[in-house]
Every structure is written in C-alpha cells, then in structure tokens.
Amino acid sequence: MTRISDVRALLLPLALLAAPALAQEQPAPAQGQTPPPLEVSVTGGISAPMPIAIPAMPTQQVVDTAAGATDVLGRQLAEIVANDLRGSGLFTPVAPAQLRPVAFPEVNAPQFDYWGGTGAQALVQGFVRANGDGTLTVGCYLYDVFSKVELARQGFVVSPGDWRRAGHKCADTVYARLTGEGPYFDSRVVYVAETGPKAKRIKRLAIMDQDGANHRFLTNGQSIVLTPRFAPNQQSIVYMSYLGRIPSIYVYDIGSGRQRLVVQNVATTFAPRFSPDGRSILFSMAQAGNTDLYRVSVTGGTPQRLTTSPGIDTGGSYSPDGRRIVFESDRSGGQQLYVMAADGSDQQRISFGGGRYATPVWSPRGDQIAFTRLSGNFRIGIMSPSGGDEKLLTDSWQDEGPSWSPNGRVITFYRAGRGSQGKADLWSVDLTGVNERRIPTPLDGSDPAWGPLRP
C-alpha cells in the first residue's frame, strides 16, 4: 500500500472534485458559538459511544476490477470502517436505513444539515476510483457534523488484493483523530488453530487480519505448534514446534513460507519471543531439572543464559526499548511476575496479589504489563511495570495468553470452555474492561499474538 502524503495532488485530476472545491474554506460556526473540539474519551468505555455516520463510498464511474465493481467496493469499504469503529466500543455507526446515498460531488462538500438530522456527531465520507494500472484509489474524509468542518483526509492507492486495508486505514484515521490514540485496525494476528478432542489436538499456525478476514493456515498440522510471535518487521514469526517430537524453536518466513531451525536441544525449549530490534530471540530452556531464560541470535548460535535461580523461569517479554524483561517464576513457591534488566541483572518481583501470575507481556506503550492471573478461574489483568495499579479486565472460567494491540489500548487473548468438549476462542478486551468481543475464526483458536501496525 502506498500512502499519499498530499491527497490533493491525487484528487485534482478528478472532474467532480475540482481544485476550487478542495481549496475552499469550510464554514465556521457563528461568532461566540465556537464548539469544543469533537473528541472521544478512551477511558469511558461504551457508556456513551459517539454516533457516527458512514455512508457507502461513491465512485465517479463504475468499473469492474480484480477486487470487484467499484460501486460494490464502496459499500464494502464503508462496512469495514463501520465495523472497525463499532468494535472499538467508542462509536455507534448510524443504522444503514438512515444512510442515504452520497453523490460523488458531495464527498468533499457534505450536506451537514441532513447528517445532523440522523443524530450523527461525526461523518465519514470517501470515494473509490479504479486506476489505469489496475490499482485502486480510496479517499477518506472525516467531518465534524455540528461545527461543519473537515477534521482529516487521507488517500490510499492499493492493489486489488489489499482493498480491505484501505478500509482499515480509513478507520485508523478516524479513530486516531477523534481519540488522540494511535491506530490499530490495519494489523494482523497470528494464532494456533485447533481441531480435535482436547486430549489430542491438531494445532496449526494461522494468520489473519485483526477482524478475522484474509484468514490462512501457515502449517499443515503434522506437528504441534505453540506460542507464535511476530518479528518487529512482521516478515517472520517465531514459534515452538514438536517437529520430529523434539521441542524446538523455528522462525517462519511469511513471504516465502519457509521455516528454519533456530534452537534445538535435547532439553525442552519453549516460549520464544523476538527482541524489539529483531536481532535476538528470548526463550526458556530446561536443563538438569531447572528452567531458565536464555537469549540467542536470530541466526542461531550458542544461547546466553540470563537467569540462574532454582525453579522455573519462563514467559519472558521485552519492554519496548529493549532494556528490561518481564517474566514469570516460581522461585518464591508459586508463579509470580518479575522484572529484570535485559542482561539478567537486577531481578525484582512485582506481583503480590492473591493467586498465581503467568504469561506476562509488556505493552508497546511501555506503561503497562498484561498477564494471566490464576485464582479460582483464569483472568486477564494489567499492572504498571513496578507492580502497582493492578486491574483485572475479564472474569470468565479460563482466559489466558494476552497480547497487545499496536497502540496498547486493546488486548487479545483466548478463552477456553469447560469440560472435554469445551471450545477455545479468541477474544479481545479494551483497557476499561467493558468492551469485550469475540474474534471470529474458522476453527478453535489459542495463543494469539497481535502484530505491529502494517506499513
């Protein structure tokens, strides 16, 4: 996807979006009636989501493309934007029955009086155009309905296979402008797809967009796979595999489909994760009855041992700057969370609540650590890197394996059902603990890992 830094240069050739219309100033509110900036609170959960109108995106000329007809794409793109924003819990898209068709010239000249009558506070309009080289141009405009002003505009040129990404990018533009938070919709999730009875699961690596679209399997299920994690550059995935019945660490190249062995040992190796710079892999290895954290170059070689305490040290996760590591250890008699410097020094316990703590992962913002708390049931929680401000976000029978969205505002995890027939599904929850939703997958799913925002 090519992002257009100056959308006006892209739009000028379009006859119905002429230069004078693009250059004209937007109407200003009457003197003495300047409204406050239109914004959405990210701390209030879904108590009062913002009404927002997202009509179908018109096309200047209906053209059949490899992705479909441009008029159909316009409707589908609007649906993607609406679904993304609705899923955040912060917006309520106006019902389709209240969305009249938008003529092409209206894209940058909205009929504010009409949209105000729908109850919408914000309006998203856009367009779709087929280009001569086979690509698509998608325009995205955000307006404040009450103030009658344009808040943001973006344009994207995409290949037919990436048309959905334009919808996610448009939703990201709206979300970021109205919340002040970073975007996260144009991202992917890798996870373990599961079939079969609980005692004999077939497990395959699978990857999909964050909304469940563009799903595909990466491995064939002939060997068990666990704990997949994206590389910072999103071009590869590190995971644990029992290929040949030996627990080993592999790196899978997404583009080529090839995988290569990084660590293989007669001892058990598990829970791999890339360092923020992508140069090394943090993992756990059991030797002589003791499990410790190790670091190894992404190209392989001799692992460097980072912990030496008796017991089980595992589940390591780097801080975004790569200077610290959070991990779980039972050195105190039960699973608890510890933080240490990246070289293994200055190890300090940070969890002191009731029960046990596991699967810690550092937020990409650096301000929170997500974890699984085991106390009766399994719950997803967050705390500060010093161990303070602990908050539990979910309350189900078995929720575990948290992973952060690229902007650090949402957490994905998996939820297992009770009994031998219980299903495992992927879910997400925001930091308020209010907006919880299931992520659709074709099979059962576990061990989700949310990747960075796509370029």
Number of C-alpha atoms within 10 A of each C-alpha: 14 11 14 15 11 11 15 17 10 15 17 15 11 11 10 15 19 14 15 9 14 14 9 9 10 14 10 11 13 9 6 6 9 10 10 7 10 17 16 19 15 19 13 14 17 18 10 13 19 24 18 25 28 24 26 26 28 26 23 18 13 14 16 13 15 13 17 12 16 24 20 18 25 21 17 17 27 26 19 20 26 23 18 23 23 18 18 24 22 24 22 20 22 20 13 12 6 13 15 11 10 18 15 19 17 14 20 21 17 20 13 18 11 13 21 17 11 15 15 21 19 28 25 27 25 27 28 29 22 21 14 7 7 12 20 23 20 25 24 26 20 24 24 22 25 16 21 20 17 20 16 15 20 21 24 24 22 20 20 15 11 15 22 21 21 27 28 27 24 29 27 21 21 26 24 15 18 22 15 13 16 17 23 28 28 24 22 25 23 27 27 26 27 25 16 11 12 14 7 9 13 18 24 22 25 21 22 18 20 23 21 15 13 13 17 13 15 17 18 12 16 12 15 21 26 24 22 28 26 24 24 17 15 19 12 19 25 26 22 24 23 14 14 10 9 16 21 24 28 22 24 23 17 15 9 9 10 11 15 13 15 18 25 14 13 11 15 15 24 23 23 31 25 24 24 19 12 16 13 18 25 27 27 24 24 19 13 6 9 13 22 23 26 23 22 19 18 18 13 15 10 10 17 13 17 19 19 13 13 14 18 22 28 29 24 28 28 26 24 17 12 13 13 21 25 26 26 25 25 18 13 10 9 14 22 24 27 22 25 19 17 19 15 16 12 11 15 13 17 17 21 13 12 9 15 21 26 24 24 29 24 28 26 20 16 14 15 22 27 26 25 25 26 18 12 10 13 22 23 30 25 26 19 17 22 15 18 13 10 16 15 17 19 20 13 13 14 20 25 26 24 31 28 26 26 23 17 21 21 22 28 26 26 24 25 19 14 11 8 9 10 13 18 22 24 24 20 23 23 23 20 17 19 16 18 20 15 16 16 15 17 11 13 20 28 25 25 29 25 27 25 21 18 15 10
